Amino acid sequence: MTAFTIYPAIDLRNGRCVRLLQGRAEAETVYGEDPVAMARHWQDEGAKVLHVVDLDGAFEGRPAQVELIGRMAAAVDLPVQVGGGLRTDEDVKSLLDAGVSRAILGTRAWQDPDSLARLVERFGDAIAVGIDARDGKVQIKGWTETTDVTAVDLAKKAAALGVATLIVTDTATDGMLTGVNAAAMAAVCDVVRCNVIASGGVASVQDVETLVALGRDNLAGAIVGKALYEKRATLAELNTAAQGDSAK
């Protein structure tokens, strides 16, 4: 069974660490002025990998924080995966060249599957696809547009193109601390063989336990943001809960 890993989230906006409520730009809480220090903090707390989102990039449609993200990656001895505004091959290459281990494509994967296939061929496992969905329908462009494509169908297409990792976000629960949409995560895991990382709604140790209890071999972990920043749970507690599946 794939090891279940907790991914502390660092969302960047205007050079600061923030969280948005359900992805809304006007619903912002600032949690830190120094993202490099925040990256080091999560490493010190026991993170095995970091999840970074360039929110400015997501809204603008092009990476806006590559230099900062490069400094964050250089400051830690951890893999760093990054999403937000990656629309061109050069956008992806610039991030990977900056020291990022995995680039996450969202809007582009939905709009241009041919380019996704090309990037997977070029960069292999360093390419992931982020599937952001509300009520099962994919949302794009920083969650500002809802499509008619289902999360399950996009997952199937991405997996068929050789994508090794999917990050599935339930946008209705993201930042709400209301609990995970376990059924939505299970539905995606059941139609693909690649790894799936759950995102959205983790509010407690129990939510991690709920995901682990799904027993899906390809459910590789969960991204946690607000629950950590609001001290609903420590990273050590979440890491312990994540290890529960390895003994089963």
KOLMIKE-277275 format. One record per residue (C-alpha): residue in three letters; chain; z, x, y. Coordinates in Angstrom, 2 decimals, always signed. Example, Ala and Ser with C-alpha at 12.3 -4.5 7.8 and 13.67 -1.06 7.14 Angstrom:
BEGIN
<pt type="ALA" mol="A" pz="+7.80" px="+12.30" py="-4.50"/>
<pt type="SER" mol="A" pz="+7.14" px="+13.67" py="-1.06"/>
***
This chain:
BEGIN
<pt type="MET" mol="A" pz="+0.00" px="+0.00" py="+0.00"/>
<pt type="THR" mol="A" pz="-0.86" px="+1.28" py="+3.48"/>
<pt type="ALA" mol="A" pz="+2.19" px="+2.54" py="+5.35"/>
<pt type="PHE" mol="A" pz="+3.22" px="+0.06" py="+8.04"/>
<pt type="THR" mol="A" pz="+3.49" px="+1.85" py="+11.39"/>
<pt type="ILE" mol="A" pz="+4.97" px="+0.75" py="+14.72"/>
<pt type="TYR" mol="A" pz="+2.74" px="+1.54" py="+17.70"/>
<pt type="PRO" mol="A" pz="+4.67" px="+1.66" py="+21.00"/>
<pt type="ALA" mol="A" pz="+2.36" px="+0.34" py="+23.71"/>
<pt type="ILE" mol="A" pz="+1.83" px="+1.95" py="+27.09"/>
<pt type="ASP" mol="A" pz="-0.30" px="-0.22" py="+29.37"/>
<pt type="LEU" mol="A" pz="-1.66" px="+1.56" py="+32.44"/>
<pt type="ARG" mol="A" pz="-2.44" px="-0.04" py="+35.77"/>
<pt type="ASN" mol="A" pz="-2.75" px="+1.82" py="+39.06"/>
<pt type="GLY" mol="A" pz="-1.26" px="+4.90" py="+37.42"/>
<pt type="ARG" mol="A" pz="+1.92" px="+3.12" py="+36.31"/>
<pt type="CYS" mol="A" pz="+3.31" px="+1.73" py="+33.05"/>
<pt type="VAL" mol="A" pz="+3.17" px="-2.06" py="+33.15"/>
<pt type="ARG" mol="A" pz="+3.08" px="-5.15" py="+30.98"/>
<pt type="LEU" mol="A" pz="+1.05" px="-8.26" py="+31.72"/>
<pt type="LEU" mol="A" pz="+2.03" px="-11.73" py="+30.61"/>
<pt type="GLN" mol="A" pz="-0.80" px="-12.97" py="+28.35"/>
<pt type="GLY" mol="A" pz="-3.09" px="-10.41" py="+29.97"/>
<pt type="ARG" mol="A" pz="-2.94" px="-12.00" py="+33.43"/>
<pt type="ALA" mol="A" pz="-3.37" px="-9.47" py="+36.23"/>
<pt type="GLU" mol="A" pz="-1.11" px="-11.43" py="+38.55"/>
<pt type="ALA" mol="A" pz="+1.74" px="-11.53" py="+35.99"/>
<pt type="GLU" mol="A" pz="+2.68" px="-7.86" py="+36.02"/>
<pt type="THR" mol="A" pz="+5.98" px="-6.13" py="+35.36"/>
<pt type="VAL" mol="A" pz="+6.29" px="-2.40" py="+36.09"/>
<pt type="TYR" mol="A" pz="+8.29" px="-0.44" py="+33.52"/>
<pt type="GLY" mol="A" pz="+7.66" px="+3.11" py="+34.66"/>
<pt type="GLU" mol="A" pz="+6.03" px="+5.19" py="+37.36"/>
<pt type="ASP" mol="A" pz="+5.23" px="+8.17" py="+35.10"/>
<pt type="PRO" mol="A" pz="+3.08" px="+7.42" py="+32.03"/>
<pt type="VAL" mol="A" pz="+3.24" px="+11.04" py="+30.84"/>
<pt type="ALA" mol="A" pz="+7.03" px="+10.87" py="+30.79"/>
<pt type="MET" mol="A" pz="+6.80" px="+7.53" py="+28.99"/>
<pt type="ALA" mol="A" pz="+4.60" px="+9.04" py="+26.29"/>
<pt type="ARG" mol="A" pz="+7.15" px="+11.82" py="+25.78"/>
<pt type="HIS" mol="A" pz="+9.94" px="+9.23" py="+25.70"/>
<pt type="TRP" mol="A" pz="+8.39" px="+7.31" py="+22.82"/>
<pt type="GLN" mol="A" pz="+7.75" px="+10.53" py="+20.93"/>
<pt type="ASP" mol="A" pz="+11.42" px="+11.45" py="+21.37"/>
<pt type="GLU" mol="A" pz="+12.42" px="+7.98" py="+20.15"/>
<pt type="GLY" mol="A" pz="+10.53" px="+8.48" py="+16.90"/>
<pt type="ALA" mol="A" pz="+7.02" px="+7.18" py="+17.53"/>
<pt type="LYS" mol="A" pz="+4.40" px="+8.23" py="+14.99"/>
<pt type="VAL" mol="A" pz="+1.45" px="+7.17" py="+17.16"/>
<pt type="LEU" mol="A" pz="+0.90" px="+5.70" py="+20.64"/>
<pt type="HIS" mol="A" pz="-1.19" px="+2.74" py="+21.72"/>
<pt type="VAL" mol="A" pz="-2.48" px="+3.05" py="+25.29"/>
<pt type="VAL" mol="A" pz="-4.44" px="+0.43" py="+27.23"/>
<pt type="ASP" mol="A" pz="-6.36" px="+1.20" py="+30.41"/>
<pt type="LEU" mol="A" pz="-5.92" px="-2.19" py="+32.06"/>
<pt type="ASP" mol="A" pz="-7.89" px="-1.16" py="+35.14"/>
<pt type="GLY" mol="A" pz="-10.70" px="-0.19" py="+32.79"/>
<pt type="ALA" mol="A" pz="-10.51" px="-3.51" py="+30.96"/>
<pt type="PHE" mol="A" pz="-10.85" px="-5.45" py="+34.20"/>
<pt type="GLU" mol="A" pz="-13.46" px="-3.17" py="+35.79"/>
<pt type="GLY" mol="A" pz="-15.59" px="-2.67" py="+32.67"/>
<pt type="ARG" mol="A" pz="-15.39" px="+1.13" py="+32.75"/>
<pt type="PRO" mol="A" pz="-12.60" px="+3.64" py="+32.02"/>
<pt type="ALA" mol="A" pz="-10.44" px="+4.21" py="+35.08"/>
<pt type="GLN" mol="A" pz="-7.64" px="+6.47" py="+33.81"/>
<pt type="VAL" mol="A" pz="-9.28" px="+9.11" py="+31.61"/>
<pt type="GLU" mol="A" pz="-7.66" px="+12.06" py="+33.38"/>
<pt type="LEU" mol="A" pz="-4.19" px="+10.48" py="+33.14"/>
<pt type="ILE" mol="A" pz="-4.69" px="+9.54" py="+29.50"/>
<pt type="GLY" mol="A" pz="-5.76" px="+13.10" py="+28.76"/>
<pt type="ARG" mol="A" pz="-2.52" px="+14.39" py="+30.26"/>
<pt type="MET" mol="A" pz="-0.54" px="+11.88" py="+28.18"/>
<pt type="ALA" mol="A" pz="-2.30" px="+12.96" py="+24.98"/>
<pt type="ALA" mol="A" pz="-1.68" px="+16.63" py="+25.79"/>
<pt type="ALA" mol="A" pz="+2.01" px="+15.99" py="+26.42"/>
<pt type="VAL" mol="A" pz="+2.78" px="+14.73" py="+22.90"/>
<pt type="ASP" mol="A" pz="+2.21" px="+15.86" py="+19.35"/>
<pt type="LEU" mol="A" pz="+1.10" px="+12.40" py="+18.27"/>
<pt type="PRO" mol="A" pz="-2.18" px="+10.60" py="+17.69"/>
<pt type="VAL" mol="A" pz="-3.05" px="+8.40" py="+20.69"/>
<pt type="GLN" mol="A" pz="-5.34" px="+5.39" py="+20.42"/>
<pt type="VAL" mol="A" pz="-6.82" px="+3.96" py="+23.60"/>
<pt type="GLY" mol="A" pz="-8.69" px="+0.84" py="+24.65"/>
<pt type="GLY" mol="A" pz="-9.88" px="-0.68" py="+27.89"/>
<pt type="GLY" mol="A" pz="-13.32" px="-0.78" py="+29.47"/>
<pt type="LEU" mol="A" pz="-15.24" px="+1.26" py="+26.91"/>
<pt type="ARG" mol="A" pz="-18.78" px="-0.01" py="+27.42"/>
<pt type="THR" mol="A" pz="-20.96" px="+3.08" py="+26.85"/>
<pt type="ASP" mol="A" pz="-21.24" px="+5.94" py="+24.36"/>
<pt type="GLU" mol="A" pz="-20.27" px="+8.35" py="+27.12"/>
<pt type="ASP" mol="A" pz="-17.14" px="+6.31" py="+27.88"/>
<pt type="VAL" mol="A" pz="-16.06" px="+6.78" py="+24.28"/>
<pt type="LYS" mol="A" pz="-16.98" px="+10.46" py="+24.20"/>
<pt type="SER" mol="A" pz="-15.07" px="+11.16" py="+27.42"/>
<pt type="LEU" mol="A" pz="-11.88" px="+9.73" py="+25.96"/>
<pt type="LEU" mol="A" pz="-12.21" px="+11.55" py="+22.65"/>
<pt type="ASP" mol="A" pz="-12.97" px="+14.76" py="+24.53"/>
<pt type="ALA" mol="A" pz="-9.78" px="+14.18" py="+26.54"/>
<pt type="GLY" mol="A" pz="-7.73" px="+14.38" py="+23.34"/>
<pt type="VAL" mol="A" pz="-7.58" px="+10.75" py="+22.25"/>
<pt type="SER" mol="A" pz="-7.66" px="+10.28" py="+18.47"/>
<pt type="ARG" mol="A" pz="-9.09" px="+6.77" py="+18.36"/>
<pt type="ALA" mol="A" pz="-11.14" px="+4.74" py="+20.84"/>
<pt type="ILE" mol="A" pz="-10.88" px="+0.96" py="+20.72"/>
<pt type="LEU" mol="A" pz="-13.93" px="-1.15" py="+21.53"/>
<pt type="GLY" mol="A" pz="-13.54" px="-4.78" py="+22.48"/>
<pt type="THR" mol="A" pz="-16.17" px="-6.56" py="+24.56"/>
<pt type="ARG" mol="A" pz="-18.91" px="-4.18" py="+23.48"/>
<pt type="ALA" mol="A" pz="-18.33" px="-4.82" py="+19.77"/>
<pt type="TRP" mol="A" pz="-19.01" px="-8.49" py="+20.37"/>
<pt type="GLN" mol="A" pz="-21.97" px="-8.02" py="+22.68"/>
<pt type="ASP" mol="A" pz="-23.79" px="-5.10" py="+21.07"/>
<pt type="PRO" mol="A" pz="-23.21" px="-4.60" py="+17.33"/>
<pt type="ASP" mol="A" pz="-26.09" px="-2.11" py="+17.13"/>
<pt type="SER" mol="A" pz="-24.29" px="+0.27" py="+19.47"/>
<pt type="LEU" mol="A" pz="-21.10" px="-0.20" py="+17.48"/>
<pt type="ALA" mol="A" pz="-22.91" px="+0.84" py="+14.32"/>
<pt type="ARG" mol="A" pz="-24.27" px="+3.90" py="+16.11"/>
<pt type="LEU" mol="A" pz="-20.83" px="+4.91" py="+17.35"/>
<pt type="VAL" mol="A" pz="-19.28" px="+4.51" py="+13.91"/>
<pt type="GLU" mol="A" pz="-21.98" px="+6.74" py="+12.49"/>
<pt type="ARG" mol="A" pz="-21.35" px="+9.30" py="+15.24"/>
<pt type="PHE" mol="A" pz="-17.56" px="+9.28" py="+15.45"/>
<pt type="GLY" mol="A" pz="-16.43" px="+7.75" py="+12.15"/>
<pt type="ASP" mol="A" pz="-12.79" px="+6.71" py="+11.89"/>
<pt type="ALA" mol="A" pz="-12.22" px="+7.56" py="+15.56"/>
<pt type="ILE" mol="A" pz="-13.79" px="+4.18" py="+16.39"/>
<pt type="ALA" mol="A" pz="-11.68" px="+1.03" py="+16.15"/>
<pt type="VAL" mol="A" pz="-12.47" px="-2.51" py="+17.18"/>
<pt type="GLY" mol="A" pz="-10.02" px="-4.61" py="+19.15"/>
<pt type="ILE" mol="A" pz="-10.28" px="-8.31" py="+18.40"/>
<pt type="ASP" mol="A" pz="-8.49" px="-10.36" py="+21.04"/>
<pt type="ALA" mol="A" pz="-8.32" px="-14.03" py="+20.12"/>
<pt type="ARG" mol="A" pz="-6.77" px="-17.25" py="+21.29"/>
<pt type="ASP" mol="A" pz="-6.68" px="-20.22" py="+18.93"/>
<pt type="GLY" mol="A" pz="-8.87" px="-18.18" py="+16.62"/>
<pt type="LYS" mol="A" pz="-11.67" px="-17.60" py="+19.16"/>
<pt type="VAL" mol="A" pz="-12.54" px="-14.14" py="+20.46"/>
<pt type="GLN" mol="A" pz="-11.78" px="-13.37" py="+24.11"/>
<pt type="ILE" mol="A" pz="-13.59" px="-10.64" py="+26.03"/>
<pt type="LYS" mol="A" pz="-13.66" px="-8.87" py="+29.42"/>
<pt type="GLY" mol="A" pz="-9.93" px="-8.43" py="+29.73"/>
<pt type="TRP" mol="A" pz="-9.31" px="-11.86" py="+28.17"/>
<pt type="THR" mol="A" pz="-11.09" px="-13.54" py="+31.07"/>
<pt type="GLU" mol="A" pz="-13.79" px="-15.11" py="+28.89"/>
<pt type="THR" mol="A" pz="-13.46" px="-17.01" py="+25.62"/>
<pt type="THR" mol="A" pz="-16.43" px="-16.95" py="+23.25"/>
<pt type="ASP" mol="A" pz="-17.51" px="-19.20" py="+20.39"/>
<pt type="VAL" mol="A" pz="-17.11" px="-16.33" py="+17.93"/>
<pt type="THR" mol="A" pz="-14.12" px="-16.54" py="+15.59"/>
<pt type="ALA" mol="A" pz="-11.81" px="-13.60" py="+15.05"/>
<pt type="VAL" mol="A" pz="-12.45" px="-13.79" py="+11.31"/>
<pt type="ASP" mol="A" pz="-16.23" px="-13.64" py="+11.74"/>
<pt type="LEU" mol="A" pz="-16.06" px="-10.69" py="+14.14"/>
<pt type="ALA" mol="A" pz="-13.72" px="-8.90" py="+11.76"/>
<pt type="LYS" mol="A" pz="-16.21" px="-9.34" py="+8.93"/>
<pt type="LYS" mol="A" pz="-19.08" px="-8.02" py="+11.05"/>
<pt type="ALA" mol="A" pz="-17.13" px="-5.01" py="+12.28"/>
<pt type="ALA" mol="A" pz="-16.00" px="-4.14" py="+8.76"/>
<pt type="ALA" mol="A" pz="-19.55" px="-4.45" py="+7.47"/>
<pt type="LEU" mol="A" pz="-20.62" px="-1.86" py="+10.06"/>
<pt type="GLY" mol="A" pz="-18.10" px="+0.62" py="+8.69"/>
<pt type="VAL" mol="A" pz="-15.26" px="+0.20" py="+11.19"/>
<pt type="ALA" mol="A" pz="-12.11" px="+1.60" py="+9.60"/>
<pt type="THR" mol="A" pz="-9.49" px="-0.03" py="+11.85"/>
<pt type="LEU" mol="A" pz="-9.20" px="-3.41" py="+13.55"/>
<pt type="ILE" mol="A" pz="-6.59" px="-4.19" py="+16.20"/>
<pt type="VAL" mol="A" pz="-6.05" px="-7.94" py="+16.22"/>
<pt type="THR" mol="A" pz="-4.28" px="-9.40" py="+19.25"/>
<pt type="ASP" mol="A" pz="-3.11" px="-12.98" py="+19.47"/>
<pt type="THR" mol="A" pz="-3.46" px="-13.40" py="+23.23"/>
<pt type="ALA" mol="A" pz="-1.45" px="-16.63" py="+23.32"/>
<pt type="THR" mol="A" pz="+1.67" px="-14.76" py="+22.23"/>
<pt type="ASP" mol="A" pz="+1.05" px="-11.39" py="+23.90"/>
<pt type="GLY" mol="A" pz="+3.93" px="-10.50" py="+26.20"/>
<pt type="MET" mol="A" pz="+5.67" px="-13.81" py="+25.51"/>
<pt type="LEU" mol="A" pz="+8.34" px="-12.58" py="+23.06"/>
<pt type="THR" mol="A" pz="+7.83" px="-15.77" py="+21.09"/>
<pt type="GLY" mol="A" pz="+7.14" px="-14.28" py="+17.68"/>
<pt type="VAL" mol="A" pz="+4.05" px="-13.13" py="+15.84"/>
<pt type="ASN" mol="A" pz="+1.15" px="-15.27" py="+14.69"/>
<pt type="ALA" mol="A" pz="+1.47" px="-14.12" py="+11.10"/>
<pt type="ALA" mol="A" pz="-1.07" px="-16.63" py="+9.79"/>
<pt type="ALA" mol="A" pz="-3.77" px="-15.28" py="+12.10"/>
<pt type="MET" mol="A" pz="-3.10" px="-11.72" py="+10.97"/>
<pt type="ALA" mol="A" pz="-3.15" px="-12.69" py="+7.32"/>
<pt type="ALA" mol="A" pz="-6.45" px="-14.54" py="+7.80"/>
<pt type="VAL" mol="A" pz="-8.14" px="-11.41" py="+9.11"/>
<pt type="CYS" mol="A" pz="-6.59" px="-9.14" py="+6.48"/>
<pt type="ASP" mol="A" pz="-7.89" px="-11.45" py="+3.77"/>
<pt type="VAL" mol="A" pz="-11.58" px="-11.10" py="+4.75"/>
<pt type="VAL" mol="A" pz="-11.78" px="-7.31" py="+5.24"/>
<pt type="ARG" mol="A" pz="-10.81" px="-4.19" py="+3.34"/>
<pt type="CYS" mol="A" pz="-10.34" px="-1.98" py="+6.41"/>
<pt type="ASN" mol="A" pz="-6.97" px="-1.47" py="+8.09"/>
<pt type="VAL" mol="A" pz="-5.65" px="-4.15" py="+10.42"/>
<pt type="ILE" mol="A" pz="-3.08" px="-3.55" py="+13.17"/>
<pt type="ALA" mol="A" pz="-1.28" px="-6.63" py="+14.49"/>
<pt type="SER" mol="A" pz="-0.64" px="-7.10" py="+18.19"/>
<pt type="GLY" mol="A" pz="+0.99" px="-9.83" py="+20.25"/>
<pt type="GLY" mol="A" pz="+4.32" px="-11.60" py="+20.10"/>
<pt type="VAL" mol="A" pz="+6.58" px="-9.03" py="+18.42"/>
<pt type="ALA" mol="A" pz="+9.99" px="-9.86" py="+19.85"/>
<pt type="SER" mol="A" pz="+12.44" px="-8.58" py="+17.25"/>
<pt type="VAL" mol="A" pz="+13.05" px="-6.72" py="+14.04"/>
<pt type="GLN" mol="A" pz="+12.52" px="-10.02" py="+12.26"/>
<pt type="ASP" mol="A" pz="+8.93" px="-10.21" py="+13.48"/>
<pt type="VAL" mol="A" pz="+8.17" px="-6.84" py="+11.90"/>
<pt type="GLU" mol="A" pz="+9.85" px="-8.03" py="+8.71"/>
<pt type="THR" mol="A" pz="+7.68" px="-11.16" py="+8.81"/>
<pt type="LEU" mol="A" pz="+4.50" px="-9.09" py="+9.02"/>
<pt type="VAL" mol="A" pz="+5.62" px="-6.72" py="+6.27"/>
<pt type="ALA" mol="A" pz="+6.52" px="-9.71" py="+4.09"/>
<pt type="LEU" mol="A" pz="+2.90" px="-10.90" py="+4.22"/>
<pt type="GLY" mol="A" pz="+2.31" px="-8.23" py="+1.60"/>
<pt type="ARG" mol="A" pz="-1.23" px="-7.47" py="+2.76"/>
<pt type="ASP" mol="A" pz="-2.13" px="-3.98" py="+1.60"/>
<pt type="ASN" mol="A" pz="-4.41" px="-3.40" py="+4.60"/>
<pt type="LEU" mol="A" pz="-1.95" px="-4.54" py="+7.28"/>
<pt type="ALA" mol="A" pz="-1.33" px="-1.09" py="+8.71"/>
<pt type="GLY" mol="A" pz="+1.16" px="-1.79" py="+11.47"/>
<pt type="ALA" mol="A" pz="+2.11" px="-3.59" py="+14.65"/>
<pt type="ILE" mol="A" pz="+1.78" px="-2.80" py="+18.35"/>
<pt type="VAL" mol="A" pz="+5.01" px="-3.41" py="+20.24"/>
<pt type="GLY" mol="A" pz="+5.37" px="-3.43" py="+24.00"/>
<pt type="LYS" mol="A" pz="+7.62" px="-5.82" py="+25.84"/>
<pt type="ALA" mol="A" pz="+10.24" px="-6.06" py="+23.07"/>
<pt type="LEU" mol="A" pz="+10.82" px="-2.32" py="+23.43"/>
<pt type="TYR" mol="A" pz="+10.78" px="-2.28" py="+27.22"/>
<pt type="GLU" mol="A" pz="+13.12" px="-5.29" py="+27.42"/>
<pt type="LYS" mol="A" pz="+15.38" px="-3.65" py="+24.80"/>
<pt type="ARG" mol="A" pz="+15.10" px="-6.54" py="+22.36"/>
<pt type="ALA" mol="A" pz="+14.94" px="-3.87" py="+19.65"/>
<pt type="THR" mol="A" pz="+14.94" px="-0.10" py="+19.47"/>
<pt type="LEU" mol="A" pz="+12.04" px="+1.85" py="+18.08"/>
<pt type="ALA" mol="A" pz="+14.36" px="+3.22" py="+15.39"/>
<pt type="GLU" mol="A" pz="+15.22" px="-0.33" py="+14.29"/>
<pt type="LEU" mol="A" pz="+11.57" px="-1.35" py="+14.20"/>
<pt type="ASN" mol="A" pz="+10.63" px="+1.80" py="+12.28"/>
<pt type="THR" mol="A" pz="+13.30" px="+1.00" py="+9.71"/>
<pt type="ALA" mol="A" pz="+12.00" px="-2.55" py="+9.32"/>
<pt type="ALA" mol="A" pz="+8.47" px="-1.20" py="+8.94"/>
<pt type="GLN" mol="A" pz="+9.54" px="+0.96" py="+6.01"/>
<pt type="GLY" mol="A" pz="+10.69" px="-2.08" py="+4.09"/>
<pt type="ASP" mol="A" pz="+7.30" px="-2.51" py="+2.46"/>
<pt type="SER" mol="A" pz="+7.06" px="+1.04" py="+1.13"/>
<pt type="ALA" mol="A" pz="+9.80" px="+0.45" py="-1.37"/>
<pt type="LYS" mol="A" pz="+8.23" px="-2.70" py="-2.76"/>
***
